[in-house]
């Protein structure tokens, strides 16, 4: 590659690059691209130029990234201040969680942890059992706290308790076990033992965890506690009639705590059972223990079944209450809708009544106008008759010509006025007839409209009565169904109370039976221990007697040997003589 081509590639001022085709906007160089150029066998000068370009590109990239991160952090802090002002001194779980997430985004784990803890405290302020939604939210908060500090002893314990309360025992055991293993790896054996004790409270028959806990006690020099853990493991094996495993752990407990007589007794009893020579009392005790363990298992199953039945009854009652509430809400909604419809019908009827009254009033006004027009028509006809009568009268004879001219002129004017008045009267009569016809048509239309409105009003009144009757019927049916549901719920509540009382009584009886069984087992164990102690005493006496007889036998053998030696000496002396 030539020097000119390298310069062209690494030039930052160029906006295009040549590819043998038309100019294409150049992309910014990346460090990887510059490094790949350096690996293509360039000269030393070109390598130096490539190094300079790479340094400039990396510097620009980091500066832009730092600027972007600064802008992001500024916006995030603005959001945090906004939420702080919005939160004030209040207790809003969602705001605390949001602030915790923002602090976590900024990398400020201490503030994020404080916000998450405030959210958890807000949920736990009521001091009441949390519902499922709040419990899930609390579990998520604890998980976020553990994500910030995976081995927080307090938070891990609280999360395990919440798991156990919700019935997720395996999750609680896994969490305590993980915490215990971590504290063991760190060398904090006391906290590890505390977590194992929490595991034993949930799952007492956890053999592996008990063995690990015993080893931790040994590391701390607490050999008596370690022996107790091994004894617990041995008891678990013994209850399942795995006597080899029981003997192994009993012996380990005896090695750690040699002065513990109970452990020694358990070792001896297990050895005798494995030897095939169990003491009759021990055999009977084993049978009783087996019977008691079976009864205990049956009692546990019965209690679990009773609790399941009780849970189902409570769930059924809850569902019935929900159904009843939904039914009541649906009926109330229907009643409200019917009431609104009745109100609309009442408004519609009132509007129709107002329209009918307005139509009646308009009808009266039209009738009055018609009467007025008829009266005016009669008045005009009377005037016309009067004019005709005046026209028919002959003029008085007079000899005077001037008076005749005035009379003639007056007659002409009267005739002209008569003609004009007749025309006006004819026009007014025609207009009055037209107006009368229009008024009669309008009156007929208004009458038809009023008749239709009255018919519609009658239909609406019938509809209103029908709907009101239907509403009353639905209300009566709703009340009857509500009464039936109440009786059913009351019956279920009574039955539930009876079942609860029966369950409580059976639980008390089971507990009493369990206590009696435990007492019998304790008595059997006590009798077994007494018998074993008695046998141990007898065996001790037999051993002492055997030792005494052995000593006397040894003395007698020595005396016989001495006598034989003396006799042999005497025989030898006699032989010499």
Buried (B, 14 or more C-beta within 10 A) or exposed (E): EEEEEBEEBBEEEEEEEEEEEEEEEBEEBEEEBBEEBBEEEBEEEBBEBBEEBBEBBEEEEEEEEEEEEEEEEEEBBEBBEEBEEEBEEEBBBEBBBBBBBBBBBBEBBEBBBBBBBBBBEBBEEEEEEBEEEBBEBBBEBBEBBBEBEEBBBEBBBBBBBBBBEBEBEEBBBBBBBBBBBBBBEEEBBEBBBBBBEBBBEBBEEBEEBBBBBBBBBBEEEBBEBBBBBBBBBBBBBBBEEEBEBBBBBBBBBBEBBEEBEEBBBBBBBBBBBEEEEBBEBBEBBBEBBEEBBEBBEEBEEBBEEBEEBBEEBEEEBEEBBEEBEEBBEEBEEBBEEBEEBBEEBEEBBEEBEEBBEEBEEBBEEBEEEBEEBEEEBEEBEEEBEEBEEEEEEEEEEEEEEEEEEEBEEEEEEBEEEBEEBEEEBEEBBEEBEEBBEEBEEEBEEBEEEBEEBEEBBEEBEEBBEEBEEEBEEBBEEBEEBBEEBEEEBEEBEEEBEEBBEEBEEBBEEBEEBBEEBEEBBEEBEEBBBEBBEEBBEEEEEEEEEEEEEEEEEEEEEEEEEEEEEEEEEEEEEEEEE
